[in-house]
Amino acid sequence: MKTVLIMLAFSSLMLAQTQKEITGTVERIADFPSKYISSRNIDVWLPENYDPKLKYAVLYMHDGQMLFDASTTWNKQSWNADETAQQLQNSGEVKPFIIVGIHNISVERHANYFPEKPFNLLPESFKNDLLQGERSPGQKLFAHKIDSDNYLKFIVTELKPFIDKKYSTLKSREFTAIAGASMGGLISIYALCEYPKIFGKALCLSTHWPGIWTLENNPIPDAFLQYLKAHLPAPKSHKIYFDYGDQTLDALYPTLQEKVDALMIEKGYTSKNWMTVYDKGADHSEKAWANRLATPLKFAFKN
């Protein structure tokens, strides 16, 4: 971690608050450096009356630029994570926690978030076609080879030690959660499986089990099921949350989530350590995730 701190100093990176006045405080670490992936902004949310003398659980969240300030996002929506987290802490429904929002690099998002080991289970011809596919005319779906294993190494070996040193945190897996939506949901469950001694909880909203935008002739969901069957951690020491709607992109998810739910039961997960929420009529958007964010937060950090 010494190297990161030196790099931060030489880069003259500054902590800055977001433009919008929010609930609590957001400190930005600009262009956080990494030897594994592209540098990116990190937004750290601290609750009102944050006290360094106390210890806080930590929630790591993907797509960090979408979490707090709708005025700065591409679609003018946000998770309103600051408001929801503060309300829950004020009411005493949850243990005190901070949020570490990890910004995405738009063109690299699919490569960073697509779980690498399930990808490697796919047929070679399909993998090759996938890597050459386009998200839209002229824009490739994958900017480069999949590097989600490196993305997780960044979080675990570079970012988490920095956060634990700078802020007053509870460092054990019991108090360390990871969360995201869509592709962020995929990388969150993957993180829990790959680093079960680091993350005790994964909160996966509108998990994008198809990996792409069609179910036709798509082997990706089965590859994820195969991977989860082999790598889901012990239910006694971990908690997992899933949810999904049925509109827009979420319309692809109900039958796939049912298969995952059946696997969770097979692996011994019960209501004590697993929750799946079906939000009938909900679409695939930050607005929908904001509307139900309180549920996974209470599940993860219940007092």
N, C-alpha and C positions, 0 to 999 in steps of 0.2 A: 504493500500500500504506500510505502515511502515514495516509490517512483511516481505514483499518481499525484501525490501531494506536491512533489517537486514540479511536475508538469503543470499542475494547476497554477502554481506560483509563477512560473516562467511565462505562462500564457496570460497572466494578469486577469484571470477569470473572476468575475464579480458576482456576488449574490445580489439578486434584484427581485423586487416584488412585481407581480403581474400588474398590468395597467389598470384592470378593474378592481374596485374595492370588493373584497370577498370576505366571507366569514372565516375568522382565523387569519393565518398568515401563510403566504406561499413564497418560499425562497427559491430562486432559480440559480442553478449551477450551469452556466453556459458552456456548451461544447465539452462536456465531460470526456476526457480522453480514454482510449482503450487500445490495447495491443491485439484485441480480437475482432472488433467491429469498428464501423465508422463512429467518430465522436458524435455526441448528441446532447441536447439539453435535458436536464433533470429538474423537475419541479418538486420541491419538498413542502408538503402541507403540514403545518403545525396548528393544533387546536388553540382556541383562545386560552390565555393564561397558561400557555406551555411553560412548564417548570423543569429546568434541567436537573433539579434535585429529585424529581420523580422518574420512573422508568415507563417507557411506552412500547406497546406492541407496534409492529411495522407491517403495513400493507404495501406491497410493490404492485404497481399497476402499469400496464402497457398503454400505448397510444396516449401518452401523458399530456399532449397538447389539447386533448379533447375533454379533460376532466373538470376544469374549474371555471373557465371564462368563455362563454359562448360568443362574446364579441370578437374573439381572435380566431375562432375555428372556421374551417372552410365552408361548413354548412350552417353556421350560426346556431349550432346546438352544442350542449355540453352535458356531462353526467351530473353536474351540480354536486359533485362529491364532497366539496367543502361544507355545504349547507347540511346535507344528510348526515355526514360524519359528526358534525358539531351538535346537531339536534340529538342524535343518539347518545353522545357522550354527556350532554347536558342533562338528559333525562335519567342517566345512570343505567340505561339498558345494555351498554357495552363497556368493556374495559377501555381505558384511554389508549389511543393509537395514533400514529402519524401515517401519512400517505406519501410514498415516493413514486411520482409519476415519471415514467421513462418515455421520452418523446420517440416517435417513430421517424424514420427517414422514408418518406413516401415511396420512392422508387425501390427501396430495399425491403419494404415491409413484408412482402410475401416470402422472400428469401430468409429473412430473420425469424419469421413466425411459423413457418411450415415445419412441423416436427421432423427432424432429420432421419431418425431410425425408422419410423413408419414409411417415410418416403423411400428408403432403401429396400423396403419389402415389396415395392411395386414392380411390375414387369418392366424390363429394360426398355422396350419399345415405347411403353406408356410414359416412362420417366423422360425419355428423350423428347417425346412430343410435348410433354408438359413444360419442359425447360425452354422450348422454342415457341410456346404459345404466347398469345397477346391478350392483354387485359382490355385494350381498345386498339383501334387501328394505329399502328406505329409505336405502340407502347407495350413492351414485353411484360408478361406477368412476373417473371423473375429477372431482376436486374443482373444477377450473377448466380453462381451455384448456391444451393441451399446452405446456410450457415447458422441454423438455429442452435446447434450445439455450441458454437462460439458465442452466440448471443447469450445463452445461459451461463457460459463461463464468465462473460463480462459481468453479469448480475451477481453471480456467486463469489467470484474471486477478486473483483475490482470495486463494484458499486457497493455491495453490502458491507465490506470492511470499512469503506469510507463513511457510509451512513452510520454505522455502529460507533465509529470513532468521533464523528462530529456531533451526533445527537445522542440524547439519553434514551437508549433503547434496551429492550429485553431481547437478547440475542438468540435464544434457543428456538427450535422449530415450533414449539408450542405457541409462540408469540409471533411467528413469521408467516405471513400469508402472501399469496400472489394471485392477481386477478386480471381479467380482461374480457373483451367481448369479440365475437366472431373469430377471426384468426387469433386474436388475443386470448380467446377461450382455449383454443387448441394449444398454444404455447404455454398456457398456465397449467393445464393438466399434464403436459409433457414435462414441465419443470418439476412438478411434484413427483412424477415417476422417476425422473433422472436424478433428482437430489432430495430423496425422502428424509435425509438427516438435516437438511437445511430448511425446507418448507413443510409446515405442518398442515397447511390449508390451501386449497385451490378453489377459486371462485370463478366459474366459467359461464358467462352469459351469452346466449345465442351462439353456442359453440358451433363453428363452421365445419361440421363433420365432412361435407362433400369436398372441401379443399379447393374446389373450383365452383363453377356456377351451373352445373348440371349433374343429374344423377344417372343419366343415360350412359351405359357402358363405362361406368366410373368405378374402378377398384379401390379408390382411396378410402371410403368408409370401412371396408373390410380390413384394410391394412391397419387402420387405427384400432379396430376391435382386436385384431391379432396382437398388436403391440400392447394394448391395455391388459389383455388377458395374461400376458407374460410379466408385466411390469407394475401393475397397480400395487401400491404399498399397503401394508397391513392396516386394516380399518381401525384397530384399537388406538393407533398413534396418529391418525390423519383424519381430516374432514374434507369432504368434497361437495361442492354446490354446482348444480347445472340449472339452466332455465332456457326457455324458448317460447317464441310466439308462433304465429301461423300466417303472417302476412309478409309481403315482399320476399326478401331472401329467406326469412324465417320459415316460409312455406315449405322449404326443402327439408326441414329438420325433424318434424314429429316422428316419422317412422324410424329415423336413424337414432334419435334419442331414446326411443323405446328399446332398441337393441342394446344400447349402452346401459340403460337402466336394468335390463335383464342380467347383464354381466356384473353390474354392481351387486345385485342380490346374490348371484352365484359366488362372488368373492367374499361374501359375508358382511357387506355394508348394510347398515340399518338406519333408522331415522335418527339415531344418536350421532352418526358420523357422515350422513349423506342426505342430501335434499335435491330433488328435481322439481322445479316449478314450471307449470304450463300456464302461460299468460295468454289466454284466448283473445284473439283479435289484435295482438300486439305485432308491430312491425320490427324491422331491423334498423334501429336508429338509436342515437344517443338519448333522445327523448324517452324512448321506451325503456332503456337501461336505467336512466335516472329515476323513472317512475317506480322501479322495483329494486333499486340499489339497497334500500334499508334492509330488505330481507336477507341477502347474503351477508351483509355486515353484522347483523344480529346473530346469524348462524355462526359466523367466524369468531366474533369477539364477545359473545354473550357474557354478562357479568354473573 
